[in-house]
């Protein structure tokens, strides 16, 4: 069955809505608005948590609801309900009409043009695997991790799955649907030596079924990596502080790119003039060779979408090309007000949230240097392989990030592991200090979640190895 047929069955054959009457209510509610849509959602999700050698928690949730939005100029009216019935929809229609009552400026923004491209399977990942098999998997992972090394003190495991079915109905009768699977396995290991204990973690995920992460070879690799990080940190020394050359590893370190640069290239911040990149279209904002894209079309990736939450097909949007700012990520509202095209970046956490511009998979393209050449070019510096938490100020572009795995570089060679290193800088400034770009681009393993305006959505990042000159490092060495 097609995505539209599946969602018709969910929302109109098994719920309290009639398609023809629903379309009439939407058309009436948005009759004089610039834009808007009805967003219907059905979602199943489950979460299992393992800690201290036993199943700590398990949950399964099923929910559905709708969100109705009307847009007039810059104003948005939004009403939502956790029920699918005609009376609730009529009340929502009456509420959102207030935003465009007496409004005479409707521009008739064109509806999304469909492509019928799908970037992941529509199948629900939750049903095929019994609950008992999932619990056995967590127990096997725990036993395997503890048997790997006597220094393992604690093992924590999380298994998460979700299936989201959405249908978007516009006032002109345009209907778009999508079926979205999502799974994630996360492993955390604490290793100890005497009184010292250190932590390592790793996980994988994406828009596919559990079969990709439940096979022994798959999950054992995640345990091995989490344990490796913990043991590396167990032997680490305090990180130095000061201005130095920093080499960022491939893959997950792209989270720095996501936070320090990506948010500043979202349409709403730039329309309002609150981004460090506002008004700089066509200007050089990065070193030559730096090309950054936001790509929602990567098969099976955590941040990918066949269509966004406004019904716009996903695409690959070039943001920075050879160091020059060439694009922003746009939802429909900000694209219309900026005289631009939507880029498939209108995203929402659920039916209870209105769409805003958000990243999908944000990736820096490869350059021409090998990782070995980049490391060899550094006399003294820091090699940051993995990152933990961080903070960024969108207006100024200033950021602080903590490296969860990092090493000294001494005379062109990777030296001892260091603990407590933080990277401090400015997004635009960091881009201009990129001196070498690797040819080893890699995507993150698929566990990223991005928060903005109180909404969390799954995202992906990626980059090759990078050399950044004269970056401030905060450390703990005395």
C-alpha positions in Angstrom: 0.0 0.0 0.0 1.1 3.6 -0.7 1.8 6.0 2.2 -1.4 7.9 1.3 -3.5 4.7 1.4 -2.0 3.6 4.7 -2.7 7.0 6.3 -6.2 7.2 4.8 -6.9 3.9 6.5 -5.5 5.2 9.9 -7.2 8.6 9.9 -10.4 8.1 7.9 -11.4 4.5 8.0 -10.5 3.8 11.7 -10.8 7.3 13.3 -13.7 9.7 13.6 -12.9 11.7 10.5 -14.5 11.8 7.1 -12.2 12.8 4.3 -14.6 15.0 2.3 -15.8 16.9 5.4 -12.2 17.2 6.7 -11.1 18.8 3.5 -14.1 21.2 3.6 -13.2 22.3 7.2 -9.6 22.9 6.2 -10.6 24.9 3.1 -12.9 27.1 5.1 -10.4 27.6 8.0 -7.7 28.7 5.6 -9.8 30.5 3.0 -8.2 33.9 3.4 -4.8 32.9 4.8 -1.4 33.1 3.1 -0.6 29.6 4.0 -1.4 26.7 6.4 -2.2 23.1 6.6 -3.8 20.3 8.6 -1.1 17.9 10.0 -2.5 14.5 11.0 -0.2 12.2 13.0 -0.3 8.6 14.3 2.7 7.4 16.2 3.9 4.3 18.1 7.1 4.3 20.2 8.9 2.1 22.6 11.9 2.5 24.9 13.8 0.0 26.9 16.5 0.9 29.4 19.0 -1.5 31.0 21.2 -0.6 34.0 22.9 -2.4 36.9 22.4 -5.8 35.3 18.7 -5.6 34.9 15.9 -4.1 32.9 15.3 -0.7 34.5 12.4 0.5 32.5 10.2 -0.3 29.5 7.5 1.8 27.9 5.3 1.6 24.9 3.1 4.5 23.7 0.6 5.0 21.0 -0.8 8.4 20.2 -2.5 10.4 17.6 -3.8 13.9 17.0 -3.9 16.8 14.6 -2.5 20.3 14.3 -4.2 23.0 12.2 -2.2 26.1 11.2 -3.2 29.3 9.5 -0.6 31.9 8.4 -1.3 35.5 7.6 1.8 37.7 6.9 4.1 36.9 9.8 1.3 35.9 12.2 0.5 32.2 12.8 -2.6 30.7 14.4 -2.2 27.1 15.6 -4.6 24.8 17.3 -4.1 21.1 18.1 -5.8 18.2 19.8 -5.0 14.7 20.9 -8.2 13.4 19.3 -9.3 12.8 15.8 -12.9 13.8 15.6 -14.8 16.3 13.5 -16.0 18.5 16.4 -12.5 19.1 17.6 -11.4 19.9 14.1 -14.2 22.5 13.7 -13.3 24.1 17.0 -9.7 24.3 15.8 -10.8 25.9 12.5 -12.7 28.6 14.3 -9.6 29.3 16.5 -7.1 29.7 13.6 -9.5 31.8 11.5 -9.0 34.6 14.0 -5.4 35.1 12.8 -6.6 36.2 9.3 -10.0 37.7 10.1 -10.3 40.8 7.9 -6.9 40.1 6.3 -6.6 41.2 2.7 -3.1 40.3 1.8 -3.2 36.7 0.8 -0.4 36.0 -1.7 -1.5 32.4 -2.7 1.8 30.8 -1.9 2.1 27.7 -4.2 1.7 24.2 -2.7 4.6 21.8 -2.5 5.4 19.9 -5.7 5.7 16.2 -5.0 8.5 13.9 -6.2 7.3 10.5 -5.0 10.8 9.8 -3.8 11.2 7.7 -0.6 14.5 7.5 1.3 13.5 4.7 3.8 11.2 1.8 4.2 7.6 2.6 5.3 7.5 -0.6 7.5 6.8 -0.3 11.2 9.9 -1.6 13.0 8.2 -2.3 16.3 5.9 -5.2 15.5 8.2 -7.9 14.0 10.5 -8.3 17.1 8.9 -9.7 20.3 9.4 -7.8 23.5 11.2 -10.9 25.0 13.8 -10.8 22.2 14.6 -7.2 22.9 15.1 -7.9 26.6 17.4 -10.9 25.8 19.4 -8.6 23.5 20.0 -6.1 26.3 21.1 -8.9 28.7 23.5 -10.3 26.0 25.0 -6.9 25.5 25.5 -6.4 29.3 27.2 -9.9 29.6 29.4 -9.3 26.6 30.6 -5.9 27.9 31.4 -7.2 31.3 33.3 -10.2 29.9 35.4 -8.0 27.7 37.5 -6.4 30.5 37.6 -6.8 34.2 37.8 -3.1 34.6 34.1 -2.7 33.5 32.2 -1.4 36.5 28.8 -0.4 34.9 26.9 -1.0 31.7 23.9 1.0 30.6 22.0 0.3 27.4 19.1 2.0 25.7 16.9 0.6 22.9 14.4 2.9 21.2 12.0 2.4 18.3 9.4 4.6 16.7 6.9 4.6 13.7 5.3 7.8 12.7 2.5 8.1 10.1 1.6 11.6 8.9 -0.7 13.1 6.4 -0.7 16.8 5.4 -3.9 18.3 3.9 -3.9 21.8 2.4 -6.7 24.2 1.6 -6.4 23.5 -2.2 -7.0 19.8 -1.6 -3.3 18.8 -2.0 -2.6 15.8 0.3 0.9 14.4 1.1 1.7 11.4 3.4 4.8 9.8 4.9 5.6 6.7 7.0 8.7 7.1 9.1 10.5 4.3 11.0 13.3 5.2 13.5 15.4 3.0 15.7 18.4 3.6 18.0 20.7 1.5 20.2 23.0 3.2 22.7 25.6 1.6 24.9 27.4 3.3 27.8 30.3 1.7 29.7 32.0 2.9 32.9 35.5 1.5 33.5 37.5 1.8 36.7 41.1 1.4 37.9 41.4 1.8 41.6 39.3 4.8 42.6 39.4 6.4 39.1 36.4 5.8 36.9 35.9 7.0 33.3 33.0 6.8 30.9 32.7 5.8 27.2 29.6 5.6 25.0 28.5 4.8 21.5 25.3 4.1 19.6 23.8 3.6 16.2 20.5 4.3 14.6 18.5 5.3 11.5 15.3 5.0 9.6 15.2 1.2 9.3 14.2 -1.9 11.2 15.7 -3.5 14.3 17.4 -6.2 12.3 20.2 -3.9 11.4 21.3 -3.4 15.0 20.2 -6.7 16.7 22.7 -9.0 14.9 25.8 -9.9 17.1 28.4 -8.3 14.8 26.5 -5.0 14.9 25.9 -4.6 18.6 29.3 -6.1 19.6 31.0 -3.4 17.6 29.1 -0.7 19.5 30.1 -2.3 22.9 33.7 -2.5 21.8 33.8 1.2 20.8 32.1 2.3 24.0 34.6 0.2 26.0 37.6 1.5 24.0 36.6 5.1 24.7 36.2 4.4 28.5 39.7 2.8 28.6 41.3 5.6 26.6 39.8 8.1 29.1 41.0 6.0 32.0 44.6 6.5 30.9 44.1 10.2 30.0 46.1 13.2 31.4 44.8 16.7 32.0 44.3 18.7 28.9 46.4 21.8 28.3 44.9 25.2 27.7 45.6 28.0 25.3 45.4 28.9 21.6 46.5 26.0 19.4 45.9 24.1 16.2 43.0 21.7 16.6 42.3 18.7 14.3 38.7 17.6 14.3 38.1 13.9 13.5 35.5 12.8 10.9 31.9 12.0 11.5 30.4 12.9 14.9 32.6 16.0 15.4 30.3 17.5 12.8 28.1 18.3 15.7 30.2 21.4 16.2 29.4 22.3 12.6 25.7 21.7 13.3 25.5 23.8 16.5 28.0 26.6 15.8 27.2 27.2 12.1 24.1 25.2 11.1 21.6 26.9 13.3 22.8 30.3 12.2 21.9 29.3 8.6 18.2 28.6 9.4 15.8 30.9 7.7 13.9 32.3 10.7 17.1 33.7 12.4 18.2 35.3 9.2 14.8 36.8 8.3 14.7 38.4 11.7 18.3 39.5 11.5 19.4 37.7 14.7 21.9 35.3 13.1 25.7 36.0 12.9 25.2 35.3 9.2 22.3 37.6 8.5 22.7 39.8 5.4 25.8 38.0 4.3 24.4 36.1 1.3 27.0 35.9 -1.5 29.8 36.9 0.9 32.8 34.8 1.9 32.2 33.4 5.4 34.6 30.5 5.4 38.0 29.5 4.1 38.3 28.4 0.4 37.4 24.7 0.0 34.7 24.7 2.7 31.4 23.4 1.3 28.5 22.6 3.6 25.2 21.1 2.6 22.0 20.1 4.4 20.8 16.9 2.8 17.5 15.3 3.8 17.7 12.8 0.9 20.3 10.3 2.3 18.9 6.8 2.4 18.0 5.5 5.8 19.7 8.3 7.7 18.3 9.5 11.0 17.8 13.1 9.8 16.4 12.2 6.4 12.8 12.9 5.4 10.9 11.9 2.2 8.8 15.1 2.8 9.1 17.6 5.6 6.3 18.4 8.0 4.7 20.9 5.6 4.6 18.4 2.7 7.7 19.8 0.9 9.9 17.1 -0.6 13.4 16.9 1.0 16.4 18.1 -1.0 20.1 18.6 -0.8 20.5 22.4 -0.1 24.0 23.9 -0.5 24.6 26.4 2.3 28.2 27.3 1.8 30.1 26.7 -1.5 33.9 27.0 -1.6 33.7 29.3 1.4 30.8 31.6 0.1 27.4 31.7 1.7 24.9 30.6 -1.0 21.8 29.4 0.8 19.6 29.2 3.9 17.4 26.3 5.2 13.8 27.4 4.7 10.3 26.4 5.8 7.4 27.8 3.9 6.7 30.8 6.1 10.2 32.2 6.1 10.7 31.4 2.5 7.6 33.4 1.5 8.6 36.4 3.6 12.2 36.3 2.2 11.2 35.8 -1.4 12.9 32.4 -1.5 11.9 28.8 -2.1 11.1 26.3 0.7 14.0 23.8 1.0 12.2 20.9 2.8 13.3 22.1 6.2 10.0 22.8 7.8 10.0 20.4 10.8 8.0 19.8 14.0 8.3 17.5 16.9 4.7 16.3 16.7 1.2 17.4 15.9 1.2 19.6 19.0 4.0 21.8 17.6 4.0 24.2 14.6 6.7 23.8 11.9 9.9 25.8 12.0 13.2 25.7 10.0 15.3 22.8 11.2 18.3 20.9 9.9 18.2 17.4 8.5 21.7 15.9 7.8 24.2 18.7 7.8 27.5 17.7 6.2 30.8 19.3 5.2 32.1 18.0 1.8 35.5 16.3 1.4 38.7 18.1 0.6 42.0 16.8 -0.9 44.2 15.9 2.2 44.6 12.6 3.8 44.1 12.3 7.6 47.7 11.3 7.9 48.9 14.4 6.1 46.7 16.6 8.3 48.1 15.1 11.6 51.7 15.2 10.3 51.3 19.0 9.5 50.7 19.9 13.2 53.8 20.5 15.4 51.7 20.8 18.6 48.0 20.8 18.9 44.8 18.9 19.9 43.1 16.0 18.1 39.4 16.0 19.0 37.8 12.7 18.0 34.4 12.8 19.9 32.3 15.5 21.5 29.9 15.6 24.4 27.8 18.6 25.2 28.1 22.2 24.0 26.4 25.6 23.9 26.1 28.2 21.2 24.7 31.7 21.0 23.0 32.1 17.6 23.2 35.9 17.5 27.0 36.1 18.1 28.0 32.7 16.9 30.1 32.1 20.0 30.3 28.5 21.2 31.8 26.2 23.9 32.1 22.4 23.3 33.4 19.7 25.4 35.6 16.9 23.8 34.7 13.5 25.2 37.8 11.9 23.5 40.8 13.9 22.6 44.6 13.5 22.2 47.6 15.7 22.1 49.5 16.1 18.8 53.2 16.3 19.2 55.6 16.7 16.3 53.1 15.4 13.8 52.1 12.3 15.8 49.1 11.5 17.9 50.2 11.5 21.5 48.5 10.8 24.9 44.8 11.1 25.5 43.7 14.2 27.4 40.7 14.8 29.6 38.7 18.0 30.2 39.4 19.7 26.8 36.9 22.4 25.7 36.8 24.2 22.4 35.9 27.9 22.6 35.3 30.0 19.6 33.0 31.7 17.1 31.3 29.8 14.2 32.1 32.2 11.4 35.7 32.6 12.8 36.3 28.9 13.0 35.2 28.4 9.3 37.7 31.0 8.2 40.5 29.2 10.1 40.0 25.9 8.4 43.5 25.2 6.9 43.2 21.6 5.7 40.2 19.4 4.7 40.4 15.7 4.7 39.3 13.2 2.0 37.7 10.9 4.6 34.2 12.3 5.0 32.0 10.2 7.3 28.5 10.5 8.7 27.7 10.2 12.4 26.4 6.8 13.6 22.8 7.9 13.8 21.9 9.0 17.4 21.6 12.8 17.1 18.7 14.8 18.5 18.5 18.6 18.0 16.6 21.0 20.3 15.2 24.3 19.2 12.3 26.4 20.6 11.3 23.5 22.9 11.1 21.0 20.1 13.4 18.0 19.6 13.8 16.3 16.2 16.2 13.6 14.9 19.2 14.9 12.9 22.4 13.8 11.3 25.9 15.4 10.9 29.0 14.6 9.0 32.4 15.9 8.0 35.9 14.8 7.0 39.0 15.3 9.2 39.7 19.1 9.5 42.6 21.2 10.7 41.6 24.4 12.3 44.3 26.9 13.2 44.5 29.1 16.3 41.4 27.8 18.1 41.1 28.5 21.9 41.3 25.3 24.0 40.2 25.3 27.6 41.9 22.6 29.7 42.5 21.4 33.2 46.3 21.1 33.3 48.0 23.2 35.9 
